[in-house]
């Protein structure tokens, strides 16, 4: 799906700025991956969408990557990135790297350079380490999936 001939569109909006198509697309992608693909029924709509900045990455007209960005004090004491997701269609294309780089950059632009904490699925630890995140704490189960907190100092 993603290649160098298809430009990417980056959209960063607060919840109340999202149009209905953007909202539908991000909820559809989250459901497609976190619920269906990972076979994990869970309560995705957690009321945090209202206080998040939503980073959407489109290739052509299709949402291919997404993340939520939070100021400190919402999900963790530190600023945080959550619901980090790429469409199955663009996996292994470098889209995850683009998403993380843009998420970190956008979070710093919104809230200043500061530590960032994430709740990572354990299988993805090596991926997040490439961006300076270090494991912090013990493994825990969230919706039946092994997670661990990771922190990027600055």
N, C-alpha and C positions, 0 to 999 in steps of 0.2 A: 504494500500500500504506500508507505512513505519512501520517497526517494528524492534526490536532489532537484528534480524537475517540478516537484510540487511544493510551492511555498507554504509555510506555516503561518497561521494567524494566531496571535496571542491575545487573549482577552482576560482582563483582571477587573472584577466587579464585586461590589458589596451585594448582599442578597437582594435588597430592594431595587437594585439596578439591573438585575438579570431579566431578560425578556422570557416569555413563556417557552419558546423553543430552546433557549439555552438551559433553562431549568429542567425541561423534559429530557434533553440530551444528557445532562450530567447525572440526573437520577437514573436514567436508563443505563448508562455506562457503569455506574456504581452497582446497580442491581445485576447487570450482566456478569460482572466479574466477581464481586464480593458474595453475592447470594447464589447465582446459578453455577458459574464456573467453579467456585470454591466449595460448592454444595454446603453452604453455611447460612441457614435462615437466621437472621438477626435483625435487630431494630436499627436500621440505617438512619432513619429520621430521628435525630437525637436533640433537636432544638438548637444545636450549635451552628447550623447553617445560617441562622439569622444574624449571628455576630462574626461570621467568617468573611474573609475575602476569598473569592472563588477564581482560581486560575484555570482557564480552559484553553486547550491547544487544539486547533482545527487544522486538518489537512483537507484542502478543498472545502466542502461543506460538512465534513464528518468530524465529530469530536473524537480525537484519538488519545488525549491525555488530559488529566485533571488532578487538582489538589486543592485542599482548603488551607488557608493561612490564618493563623490566630495571633493576636497580641498576647503578651504574657498575662497569666491569670485566668485564662479560659479553660484550656485542656490541661495545662501544666503551669507551674510557677514561671517557667520560661516561655518565650514565644514558641510557636509550634507549627508544624506542617502535618496535615492529616489527610486521610482518604486519598493517598498517593496511588494513582492508577493509570495504567496504559491499556489501550484496547489490545486484544489478542492479535489483531491484524497488524500491529506495528511492533510487536515484541521482537527483540534482537535486532532492531533497526537503529538503536541509539536514542530512541524517543524517551526512554526512562532517564537517561543522562540529561537530555535537553530539559525535561520536566523538572528534575531536581535542581539543575543550575538556575533555571528561571524562577523556581519557587524560592530558593535561597536569596537570589538577587531581589526579587519582589518583596520578600519579607523584610530585608534590610532597608529597602527604599521606603516601605510603609512605616516601619517602627524603629529604624536605626539598627546599626550593627550590634548584635547581642547574642547570647547563647540561644540555641534552638534545640528543643527536645521533640523527639518523635516516639511513638509506640510502634516498633517495627515487627513485622512477622519475622520469626527467627531465620527462616531460609534466606531472607534478603539482607542479613547482616553484612556480608562481604560487599554487596552493592552500596549500602549506605556508608560503609567505611571509606569508600573512594572519595566521598565528599567531606571527610573529616569527622564523621559521627563515630563516637565510641560507645560501647555498651556500658550501661549504668544500671546496676541492680540485677535482680534475679528474673529468670524466665517466669512468665505467668500465662495462664490460659485466658484468652478473650474469645468468647463465642466458639470454644472448642479448638482454637488455633493458637499455637505457641507464639508468644510475643515477648519482646524485651524492650525496655526503654533505652534509647540512645540519645546522646547529647553531643552537639557540635559547639565547642567553646566560642570561637569567633573566626 
